[in-house]
Amino acid sequence: MTGPTHRAAPTRRRSPAPHRFRDGSQATAPLRARGNSAVDHAPAARVRESAAHQGWDGSVARGVALTLLCTAAFVAAWSPALMERVCGPAALLAYVCCGRRPRPRAADLLAAALAVWALTIQAWAPERAVAFRSAYLYAAACLMFIAVRHVVRTRFAWFLVGYAALAGCLVATGKLLTGTEAGNVPSRDSIFDFSVRYGIDGVNFNYTSYTLVTGLVLGLALLLLRPATLAERLGIAAALLLIGYGVVLTGTRASVIGVLLGVCLLLLSRVAPKVARLGAATVTPAALILIPLGLYQLFSSETLWLDGLFGRPTGDLSGRTGIWPVALTSWSESLLTGVGPSMFTALGPLGVGPHNLLLTLGTDLGLIGVLLYGGVFATALAAPLRHANPVCWGITGIFLVALLPVWLTGHWEKSVLCFAVAGLVSVAPQVVRPATPGRRTTPDQPRPVAESFAPSRP
């Protein structure tokens, strides 16, 4: 009779430690060296996705597309004359050369429709040469917007295009300061004496100022997205100070007020996030629609107070309140299609533009163009404005609030730089750094201002 058979105790294999990604998160399943199961492939896909999120994938086609896009962004901020010849074709080539399969969203389709509408409506304008030039600028801005959203998919690309545009703003600021130091204009009694204005030869004062304030918005967005190195953060901060000084030198009151509003929103977002986000999402579109339609007449005393700021009172916001009723009447005579791109300026009784976003779009492109233009920004900025990460909706809110005075009282409707920054803001949710595990990520959690500028974890 044989004894009982003893079986050896099975050896238990220790599972490998879960893979930890660069953003601090942890894989839900261990990585295996071999195997074809779904468990094996999911973490590997996550690794590839994390790598693509951080940097460039090495594709030559996308490198060419990024180079073209950076060139267009730099030129758009640096030289208005060169911008008209370079930015549209460069943006189109960047879109084609990217190598990524086109997946247009609602904002892209609306931007394409806006470009087609502008180029179509100029065909029956009385002054074809003037109308075509204006329609081409609308189309170039839309192409830049679409190309940015198509090409920029990583933090590396976002920062690269942002740095290119910021560099263009710095060059424009350098030209402004060089002309000022050369003694070509009288000196100011104080830094905020806006009766003396400084500009660049051959470029409108307001155009230079609007370029710089858009650069300030972009620079602040770069800081809020937390660059990886201290040198980058210090460089961006120095650029913001220099560009801000350039804004003050131009003497454009709308730009200075826009910068102050942007800073106020940034501070408010740390104290009352709900109020800040709701205000940026509702007050900006309401003001853009209601003020030019007659709301400014109900606040005549406040309008006069704003007009008297910085020592250059005119009594009518430098002629704006006198132009708006005439532009509104002209638009009402051709409500759906308008009078043609830049035709109000060329053939109108005053010989100047409406100096208001809504009225300029109405007279140029009609109600159809107004709806298309508004749809582009509404669909593009809705996602970052609703995003749970405070950085995303903070960048969007600053963009809307800081440019509100510019849109209300100036001509910035077909700016290639503005559309490029809008495109970058719209894809911010794809490149923002994930939240650190263990921290609260509720959308309305107040955070200190200094936290947004803190170095990111490797």
Phi, psi and omega in degrees: 000125184273153180283172180295143181274125180261126178268141179290140179295133181294140178277131181266123179279131178279123180289144180295156180295145179300146179286135178251129184272171184293332181277005177097348181281169186234139180293145181281345179223150180291149175280138179242149181287327183225164177125156183238016182283166179296330179295327181288322188279330185298311178296324179297319177296324179295322178296315178297320180295320179294321179294318178294327179294327185275323189211199185269143184275001177086000181292132179294319181299317180287332174295319177295317180298318178295321178298315178297319181292319178294321177299315179296319180295319179295314182294323180299326179272340189265309190226110178299322181293315179289331180301320182296330183266337190255315196294316180299305178298323180295319179295320179295316179295322178298319179295319183286320186279353187299324181087357178268141180294129182297131175226072185294139174260184183301317181296321179293318179295321178293321178296319177296320178294323177297317179297316179296319180296318179296318180288333179283316187289338179288349183293331180250022176282146180298318179255092188296320183296315179294317182294320181295319179299317179293317179295324178297321178294321174301314182294320179296319178296319178294320177298319178297318179299312182294318181295319179299314181292333181276321187272319187279108181230356183229164175298321180302312181293320180299312181291325181295312178294320178297318178294325179296314179294320179295324177296320176298321177294323178294321177296318177297321177295321177298319177296322178295314181291325179296317177294326179291316182289341180286352177079025180282346181229157179293159181276159179270153173286328176213168184294332180259024174275090187278004174289340174249120184243144179246144181209187179253138181302129177083000181236137179299142179305312184293323180298316178299316181294318179295324176298316183290322180291327173294323175295324176297317178300316180295317179298320178294323176296320178298319179294318182293334177279003172060081175302157189286331187242156178293325180299320178296316182296317179293322178296318179294318179298319178295321178296321179296319179296317181293316180293322177298321176296323177296322177300317180295321182294327181293336178074018177273113186293324180299322180292317180296317178296321178297319177297317179296319178295320178297318178294319179298320178294322178299316179291320180294327180295339178273339182259313181226081185299321181298316181295319181296313182293317179296321180295316180295324184281335186247317184293318182299306179295325179296318179294320181296330182270314191279323185298311180290341180277002175130354182295332181297336180290337179279349181235054184295321181292319178293324178296318178294325178295316177296322181295330182274359180293148173064025168071029177221062182285141177234343181090346182215033181055048181057039177090357183297312184293343174274333180279323188301314178298323179293317179295322179295320177295318179296320179293319182297335179286339175219074194296314188283319188249350181071189182259358179113151181302122178063014180286330176296322178289318185285323187243356182291165183290339184260342179073014178227163179283168181295339182055047175197137185299308183298313183289327176293315177296321180296315179287327181283309191239356179076185181297327178297315178294323178298315181293320178295315181297312178297324178294326178301308184287323181295314181286329181285323186264355181295316183296309178294332180287333178268354187297145181290333181287126182299334180294318183297305183286338175293316177299317181295317180297318178296319178301314182290316186285319183292327181268357179302310178298328178294314179293329182285327190234010184219187177246103179218020187286331181240038179280124177296321179296316180298317179291327177295316178294321177299321176296319177296317179298322184292334179259010179302322178301336180279342186242355181291144181292137178297154179292148179290132180303142179092355180254153177287140180233026178295145186294339185250022179280119178293143178227149176297151180298321184295338183294328181292337182257007181287150180295144180277155179283144179293000000 
